[in-house]
Amino acid sequence: QVQLVESGGGLVQAGGSLRLSCAASGRTFSRYAMGWFRQAPGKEREFVAAISWSGSSTYYADSVKGRFTISRDNAKNTVYLQMNSLKPEDTAVYYCARAMGPRVPTTSSGDFGSWGQGTQVTVSS
């Protein structure tokens, strides 16, 4: 069972930046697509971004396109989410997730089988 550990969350002012990291255990990290989701209080978990096993394909929610960048370093078993131009509506717990295979089939949370514990991101206005 893979373990995913997120880090990098915190409090930032609107317009600021944060970089989230997600470190995965085990030796199979490079075989799987990875994704980031978020959940704000009182709302359902929503897709943020995803990346294929090689990093050649990336996907973003419309709400973060142009502001967030997902990347991965397979040598370090780590996936990143660079978040720029943050807005108060980006406030949420951010979760790292591993897909069922090397490619991103959909952006549905049901296609991601392993999840981290989440890291809080708070953007003040």
Secondary structure, 3 states (H helix, E strand, C coil): CCCEEEECCEEEECCCCEEEEEEECCCCHHHCCEEEEEECCCCCCEEEEEECCCCCCEEECCCCCCCEEEEEECCCCEEEEEECCCCHHHCEEEEEEEECCCCCCCCCHHHEEEECCCEEEEEEC
